[in-house]
Amino acid sequence: MTFDQLKTFYWVARLGGFRRASDHLSLSQPAISTRISTLEAELGVTLFERTTKGAGLTKSGTILLGYAEKMLFVQEEIVKRVG
């Protein structure tokens, strides 16, 4: 699991879709999908219920979102205070 994967996961969850996250992160939609698929494979769970209207979190996705928020906050704090 990488911070890029967590950041991508966070934005897909917050914005409710892969396309919106793609636009926000200035990445291609296939790059977003690959990061999420790789993360799901590493964790052995499905994180999003994918529909034509967007992507909603599964129970596992909801749990991960709480941890992802904390980890990304800590990463931001490290950059502010150390670098």
C-alpha positions as CSV (number, residue, x, y, z in Angstrom):
1,M,0.0,0.0,0.0
2,T,1.4,3.4,-1.0
3,F,0.5,6.9,-0.1
4,D,-0.4,7.5,-3.7
5,Q,-2.9,4.6,-3.5
6,L,-4.4,6.0,-0.3
7,K,-4.6,9.5,-1.7
8,T,-6.4,8.2,-4.8
9,F,-8.7,6.1,-2.6
10,Y,-9.5,9.1,-0.4
11,W,-10.4,11.3,-3.4
12,V,-12.5,8.7,-5.1
13,A,-14.4,8.2,-1.8
14,R,-14.8,11.9,-1.1
15,L,-15.8,12.9,-4.6
16,G,-18.0,9.8,-5.2
17,G,-16.5,8.6,-8.5
18,F,-13.4,7.7,-10.4
19,R,-13.9,10.3,-13.1
20,R,-14.2,13.1,-10.5
21,A,-11.1,11.9,-8.7
22,S,-9.3,11.7,-12.1
23,D,-10.1,15.3,-12.8
24,H,-9.1,16.4,-9.3
25,L,-5.8,14.6,-9.2
26,S,-5.0,15.3,-12.9
27,L,-4.5,11.6,-13.6
28,S,-6.1,9.5,-16.3
29,Q,-9.1,7.5,-15.3
30,P,-7.3,4.2,-16.1
31,A,-4.5,5.3,-13.7
32,I,-7.1,5.9,-11.0
33,S,-8.7,2.5,-11.7
34,T,-5.3,0.7,-11.6
35,R,-4.4,2.3,-8.2
36,I,-7.7,1.3,-6.7
37,S,-7.7,-2.3,-8.2
38,T,-4.1,-2.8,-6.9
39,L,-5.1,-1.5,-3.5
40,E,-8.1,-3.8,-3.4
41,A,-6.0,-6.8,-4.5
42,E,-3.4,-6.0,-1.8
43,L,-6.0,-5.8,0.9
44,G,-8.1,-8.7,-0.5
45,V,-11.4,-6.7,-0.3
46,T,-13.6,-4.6,-2.5
47,L,-13.5,-1.0,-1.5
48,F,-16.2,0.5,-3.8
49,E,-19.5,-0.5,-5.2
50,R,-19.2,0.7,-8.7
51,T,-22.3,1.9,-10.6
52,T,-23.0,3.9,-13.7
53,K,-23.6,6.9,-11.3
54,G,-20.3,6.7,-9.4
55,A,-18.7,4.7,-6.7
56,G,-20.0,4.2,-3.2
57,L,-18.0,2.8,-0.3
58,T,-18.4,-0.8,0.9
59,K,-18.1,-1.6,4.6
60,S,-14.4,-2.3,4.1
61,G,-14.0,1.0,2.2
62,T,-15.7,2.9,5.0
63,I,-13.3,1.4,7.5
64,L,-10.3,2.2,5.3
65,L,-11.4,5.8,4.8
66,G,-11.0,6.6,8.5
67,Y,-7.5,5.3,8.5
68,A,-6.6,6.9,5.2
69,E,-7.7,10.3,6.5
70,K,-5.4,9.9,9.5
71,M,-2.5,8.7,7.5
72,L,-2.8,11.5,4.9
73,F,-3.1,14.1,7.7
74,V,0.1,12.8,9.3
75,Q,1.9,12.9,6.0
76,E,0.9,16.5,5.5
77,E,2.0,17.4,9.0
78,I,5.4,15.7,8.4
79,V,5.9,17.8,5.2
80,K,4.9,21.0,7.1
81,R,7.1,20.4,10.1
82,V,10.1,18.6,8.7
83,G,10.4,19.5,5.0
